[in-house]
Amino acid sequence: MLVGLYGIFSLRLFHWVGAYTLRAGTLETGLLAFALVFVPTLFMGATLPLLVAWRVRATGQVGRSVSWLYFVNTLGAGLGAFLAAFVFMGNSGMSGSIKMAALLNMVAAFAILAAWAVPQKKAS
């Protein structure tokens, strides 16, 4: 959800930071650019370990949980990059693409919350 929320506000934030850094020094510009990338990267990087921990607790199978989630994560990243480059950017521009990505992140978050709410049986 945090990735989606960041996406919703990112364009305005990037425009503000861009205007601000026109008058800023190199160090300040570098730190702001780092912060802009660090925040969503932290959110995105935290999702896979959290999902793995949940799935391992639910199934009791470490290898299967990690491999399945890693596969889905990699497939989603590849599909997302392809769709962004060849579908969304051409049809919706940058603003529309970012809104679509934010929406898809929110849908994924709600799907995960729905799956988390359903009790799972441990495999024997």
C-alpha positions in Angstrom: 0.0 0.0 0.0 2.8 2.3 0.8 4.3 1.8 -2.7 1.0 2.7 -4.2 0.6 5.8 -2.0 4.1 6.9 -2.8 3.3 6.5 -6.5 0.1 8.6 -6.3 2.1 11.6 -4.8 5.4 11.0 -6.6 4.9 13.2 -9.6 4.0 16.2 -7.5 6.9 15.5 -5.2 9.3 15.1 -8.1 8.2 18.3 -9.6 8.6 20.2 -6.3 12.1 18.7 -5.7 13.1 19.5 -9.3 12.1 23.1 -8.9 13.7 23.3 -5.5 17.0 21.8 -6.6 17.4 24.4 -9.4 18.7 26.7 -6.6 20.3 24.0 -4.4 23.9 22.8 -4.3 25.3 19.5 -5.5 25.3 17.8 -2.1 21.7 18.9 -1.3 20.5 17.8 -4.7 22.2 14.4 -4.3 20.7 13.9 -0.9 17.2 14.7 -2.1 17.6 12.5 -5.2 18.8 9.7 -2.9 15.8 10.2 -0.5 13.4 10.1 -3.5 14.7 6.7 -4.6 15.4 5.3 -1.1 11.8 5.5 0.2 10.0 3.5 -2.5 13.0 1.1 -2.8 12.8 0.4 0.9 9.0 -0.2 0.6 9.4 -2.5 -2.4 12.4 -4.3 -1.0 10.4 -5.1 2.2 7.5 -6.8 0.5 9.2 -10.1 -0.5 10.7 -10.9 2.9 7.4 -10.1 4.6 5.4 -12.3 2.2 8.0 -15.1 2.6 7.7 -14.9 6.4 3.9 -15.0 6.1 3.9 -17.9 3.6 6.4 -20.0 5.6 4.3 -19.5 8.7 1.1 -20.5 6.8 2.5 -23.6 5.0 5.6 -24.6 7.0 7.5 -25.1 3.7 10.4 -22.7 3.4 11.8 -23.8 0.0 8.4 -24.0 -1.7 7.3 -20.6 -0.3 10.5 -18.8 -1.2 10.7 -20.2 -4.7 7.1 -19.6 -5.5 7.1 -16.0 -4.2 10.4 -15.3 -5.9 9.0 -16.6 -9.2 5.8 -14.5 -8.9 7.8 -11.4 -7.9 10.2 -11.8 -10.8 7.4 -12.5 -13.3 5.5 -9.4 -12.0 8.6 -7.2 -12.3 9.2 -8.4 -15.9 5.6 -8.0 -16.9 5.3 -4.6 -15.2 8.4 -3.4 -17.0 7.1 -4.6 -20.4 3.7 -3.1 -19.9 5.1 0.2 -18.7 7.4 0.5 -21.7 5.2 -0.8 -24.5 1.6 -0.2 -23.3 1.1 2.3 -20.6 3.7 5.0 -21.5 2.6 5.1 -25.1 -1.1 5.2 -24.3 -1.2 7.1 -21.1 2.0 9.1 -20.8 4.1 9.3 -17.7 1.3 10.6 -15.4 -1.2 8.0 -16.5 1.4 5.2 -16.2 2.3 6.2 -12.7 -1.4 6.3 -11.7 -1.9 2.9 -13.2 1.1 1.5 -11.4 -0.1 3.0 -8.1 -3.5 1.5 -8.7 -2.0 -2.0 -9.5 0.1 -1.8 -6.3 -3.1 -1.0 -4.3 -4.9 -3.9 -5.9 -2.0 -6.2 -5.1 -1.9 -5.0 -1.5 -5.7 -5.6 -1.0 -5.3 -9.1 -2.6 -2.5 -9.9 -0.2 -4.6 -8.6 2.7 -7.5 -10.7 1.6 -5.3 -13.8 1.3 -3.8 -13.1 4.7 -7.3 -12.9 6.3 -8.2 -16.4 5.0 -6.9 -19.1 7.5 -4.4 -21.5 5.8 -3.8 -25.1 6.7 -0.2 -26.2 7.2 1.0 -28.8 4.9 2.2 -32.0 6.5 
